[in-house]
Amino acid sequence: MLKAGEKAPDFTLDTPTGSVTLSSLAGKSAARPGYVVLYFYPKDKTPGCTREGQAFSALAAAFAKAGAKVFGVSKDTVTMHASFAASAGITVPLLSDPDLRVHRAYGAYGEKTMYGKKVEGTIRSTFVVAPDGTLARVFPSVKVDGHADAVLAAVQAYASGGGAAAAPPAKKAAAKKAAPAKKAGKPAAKKAAKAPPKKAAR
């Protein structure tokens, strides 16, 4: 699976109302949202995928306010997408990737565990594409409940400038470990300064 900081693979995929090209959405302007959210899901009209689509749809206005456009991606046909969206009240555009080309390009298709067994299929995952075409954030192996809210919070942080400034956990941990080393020599130095001078031998 791709990681944050890598270039987001470009693509053109169909929706029930027309085609979408990722590179045409990148950039900051009135016509181009600042960020693009791609959430890959296994199958239309299944319980988890329905809840996920409805959650992203409920937050579509908030995503738009933060300068982001949300797209769902699955291998289902545009006809199935149209039926799914109509029956479940999903308003975010659903992209059709029947040959799994885009799934594989992002690493959203491969081996996973279902009911204790190893199977090959769509890995529920979400990618936030930054205005420069790189991946700002990757959410691998997603759990549906609360996920849309977490993605929105991340996009809002990036849009306000806070996301880029946040240091990765590994760097923070390293900084904390390095801090005590600077203080290590101070107690000994103070003791040495306070110690009374030795009397000269007679």
C-alpha positions, 0 to 999 in steps of 0.5 A, spaced: 500 500 500 502 507 498 504 511 504 503 518 505 508 523 501 508 518 495 505 521 489 498 519 488 497 515 481 493 519 476 487 515 473 480 516 469 474 512 472 467 512 470 461 514 475 454 514 473 454 521 471 460 521 467 468 520 468 473 523 473 480 524 472 484 525 479 489 530 476 483 535 473 481 535 481 488 537 484 490 544 486 487 550 489 482 554 486 474 555 486 473 550 480 479 545 483 478 543 491 484 543 495 484 535 497 481 529 494 479 523 498 478 516 495 475 511 500 476 504 497 470 499 499 469 492 497 462 492 495 455 496 493 449 494 498 453 491 503 452 493 511 459 496 512 459 499 505 452 502 506 454 505 513 461 508 510 458 511 504 452 514 508 457 517 513 461 520 508 455 523 504 452 526 511 459 530 511 460 532 504 458 539 506 463 539 511 468 536 506 467 541 501 468 547 506 474 544 508 476 544 500 476 537 499 472 532 494 470 525 496 469 519 492 468 512 493 471 507 489 469 499 488 469 494 482 462 495 482 459 497 475 456 504 474 449 501 473 450 498 480 453 504 483 447 508 481 442 503 484 446 503 490 446 511 491 439 511 490 437 506 495 442 508 500 441 515 500 449 516 498 450 523 495 458 522 494 460 520 487 462 513 486 467 511 481 467 504 478 474 500 477 472 493 474 479 491 472 481 493 479 487 497 476 486 503 480 485 499 486 492 495 485 495 502 483 494 504 490 495 497 494 487 497 496 487 490 493 490 484 496 491 479 501 487 480 507 483 476 513 476 475 513 473 470 518 480 467 520 481 466 513 486 469 508 483 471 502 484 476 496 480 482 495 479 489 496 482 492 502 478 497 505 482 504 505 482 511 504 487 516 501 487 523 502 490 527 496 494 533 497 493 539 492 500 538 489 498 531 487 502 527 493 498 523 499 497 527 505 494 521 509 493 514 508 488 510 512 489 502 511 485 497 514 479 501 515 474 500 521 467 503 518 464 506 524 467 513 526 472 513 520 469 519 516 469 523 522 477 521 522 478 523 515 474 530 516 478 532 522 485 530 518 483 534 512 480 540 516 487 540 520 491 540 513 487 545 510 488 550 516 495 548 516 496 544 522 496 537 519 503 539 515 506 541 522 505 535 526 511 531 527 510 523 526 510 519 532 517 516 531 520 523 531 516 526 537 519 519 540 526 521 538 525 528 541 523 526 548 529 521 548 534 526 546 531 531 551 534 527 558 541 527 555 541 534 555 540 535 562 544 529 564 550 533 566 547 538 570 546 535 577 553 533 577 556 540 575 552 543 581 554 538 586 562 539 584 561 547 584 558 547 591 563 542 594 568 545 599 575 546 597 580 540 600 584 543 605 592 543 603 596 537 606 600 540 612 
